[in-house]
Amino acid sequence: MDHFHYQDDRLHCEEVALDRIAEAVGTPFFCYSGKTLRHHLAVFQQAFAKAKHLVCYSVKANSNLAILDLLARDGAGFDIVSGGELERVRRIGCPGHKIVFSGVGKTKEEIRQALEYGILMFNVESRSELYRIDTLAGELGVRASVALRINPDVDPNTHPHISTGLKRNKFGIPYHNALDLYRDAQRLSHIQLLGLDCHIGSQLTTLSPFVDALKRILTLVSTLKHEGIPLAYLDLGGGLGIPYDQSRPPPLPDHYASALLRELDGFDLTLILEPGRVIAGNAGVLVTRVEYIKDNEDKRFIITDAGMNDLMRPALYDAYHGIQPVVRRFGMEEEVVDVVGPICESGDFFARNRLLPAFSEGDLLAVRSSGAYGFSMSSNYNTRPRAAEVMVQGDRFAIIRRRETLDELLHNEILFP
Ligand SMILES: *Cc1c(COP(=O)(O)O)cnc(C)c1O
């Protein structure tokens, strides 16, 4: 459920017409619905209400401070994957006990910063990382709380670039090495073994991979308990998919939660969930203006002022995003077009061979489901300043990130002396 809808043929975010925002801030811009973000978080939290749990929003999905702040106020913790993301959650005043730190390549500096901040736990992805954390914790005279991220080797049936729980992926500790590493970890004097972590991929559209992974993981949890290594936390990662198109929608958070909780019956574990996309994805759109319409042979191209540098999911994953006119005109015909950006790459597209209302030059269009992995993956490719970000709450909107200027973009470049 989201709060983007037409009212008098103008696409609104909550009670604000998107063309009005375009007038005020220019294009392209991302627009997020505060109400939708809060609703998605609440649905997720309620789904797990029966269990001891902490929802740690995955910061990388959309890391704007205003969004983190909004979610924190509603009780969210955070899953971070870098020192930069730690700085973001620090700036919104998130307490350490609501932060988990994931990622395969944590540097010494990042680990030190997290230890000093006093985070809930590190999700450790290798033996080397475990020993590095032990050493650094020793130097700081503290004990690091850790979970080991176990790779359960199940196929999440999602795009290969966002599949993480297979043997061939770089993520996690191989299932058959897990027991050994837990035994070793228990002997390290600056490590406190708190839990087990597992994240098998993103944009999963069925429940069975989650359930299969959980079954494997729980076998391990039981074995560990018998070995005298009881765990308090089970982090099940993120990955629940969202509807991008009209095909069969992914399971709702409620169904996801009941499928997991069924397996967890009889285990005394505090759950950590790390949803990203399911919170932010459908809470945002990218609004862009049609610069040109161009006919090449038998193909019509709608050329927009946003490009793959703003939203790279189509280029990266061949992802589908719904596209809608921001203002519907009476009797708009439909035609099959490619919607493309201005960037010098053939991968720079938002839609291919798509039946869409016939746009004119100057029209605004909204690229739906752009709230997650949109701005956070954007770049300056082609020396394009990054887009503005706007949040709507009710009948008010505010810029939550100003459009980048060329001065800012070029600020750090220095001619060779
Ligand atoms: C990316 C990521 C998430 C969030 O995934 P979504 O598909 O956006 O829910 C959660 N945990 C980890 C470790 C991740 O890398």
PDBQT file of the ligand as one rigid body, heavy atoms in Angstrom, charges set to zero:
ROOT
HETATM    1  C1  LIG A 501      21.009  -5.266   1.296  1.00  0.00    +0.000 C 
HETATM    2  C2  LIG A 501      20.893  -5.963   2.590  1.00  0.00    +0.000 A 
HETATM    3  C3  LIG A 501      19.688  -5.949   3.310  1.00  0.00    +0.000 A 
HETATM    4  C4  LIG A 501      18.423  -5.334   2.779  1.00  0.00    +0.000 C 
HETATM    5  O1  LIG A 501      17.917  -6.060   1.712  1.00  0.00    +0.000 OA
HETATM    6  P1  LIG A 501      16.469  -5.705   1.111  1.00  0.00    +0.000 P 
HETATM    7  O2  LIG A 501      16.330  -6.623  -0.022  1.00  0.00    +0.000 OA
HETATM    8  O3  LIG A 501      16.516  -4.275   0.694  1.00  0.00    +0.000 OA
HETATM    9  O4  LIG A 501      15.473  -5.957   2.173  1.00  0.00    +0.000 OA
HETATM   10  C5  LIG A 501      19.666  -6.551   4.556  1.00  0.00    +0.000 A 
HETATM   11  N1  LIG A 501      20.767  -7.142   5.076  1.00  0.00    +0.000 NA
HETATM   12  C6  LIG A 501      21.943  -7.169   4.416  1.00  0.00    +0.000 A 
HETATM   13  C7  LIG A 501      23.103  -7.821   5.043  1.00  0.00    +0.000 C 
HETATM   14  C8  LIG A 501      22.045  -6.598   3.152  1.00  0.00    +0.000 A 
HETATM   15  O5  LIG A 501      23.207  -6.649   2.503  1.00  0.00    +0.000 OA
ENDROOT
TORSDOF 0
